[in-house]
Amino acid sequence: EAGVAQSPRYKIIEKRQSVAFWCNPISGHATLYWYQQILGQGPKLLIQFQNNGVVDDSQLPKDRFSAERLKGVDSTLKIQPAKLEDSAVYLCASSLDLAGYNEQFFGPGTRLTVL
Amino acid sequence: GNSVTQMEGPVTLSEEAFLTINCTYTATGYPSLFWYVQYPGEGLQLLLKATKADDKGSNKGFEATYRKETTSFHLEKGSVQVSDSAVYFCALSENAGGTSYGKLTFGQGTILTVHP
């Protein structure tokens, strides 16, 4: 079974530029998550989708971050404009559904460096 | 809100030593508890989980017991190997209802290094 795919794996941009990340979850998984992991910290949820609807985006900095999940499958996360403090690894995860006991499967992440 | 606190790291052990990584949590309701592991160069993956009080999760020789009375989920292994060197994250997820349903709240991670 294919895992969660993410691209690109690495991205270096200058502050005030824009960047987009892509995620393809495991087939059949209804729930998709984007987490931000700053060096030395645990991942923090940015946004959670159930199919193509947003469940929780309370921690998403909406003045610069946006995300969508087209047709309830693939998802993109965009940052515009980027700030230095956005340097982090962006993780995409998916699970069968919203149930809290379900395992979440993580992609390899995109490491973003903002100069 | 929900939170997870892990013991300060990093942890350095010799092969075959006993491992404990402490984890305590604060949550509304009765969450599910998880240990995720990140091996060098790899993505996060589930190590074990427990979904209700007194449950014991186990995998690859690791164990953790869901202790509601002490709000803890400490990770243990009787004899570590060099291949166990990784970053370990304790996490929780609310089981139903509330605004945090389904999402994981992580601890800060503990770096484990095992020497031969």
Interface residues (C-beta under 8 A of the other chain):
Chain A: G3 V4 T31 Y33 Y35 G40 Q41 G42 P43 K44 L45 Q48 V55 D56 S58 L91 A93 S95 D97 L98 A99 G100 Y101 N102 E103 Q104 F106 G107 P108 G109
Chain B: V4 P31 S32 F34 Y36 E42 G43 L44 Q45 L46 K49 T51 F89 A91 S93 E94 N95 A96 T99 S100 Y101 G102 K103 L104 T105 F106 G107 Q108 G109
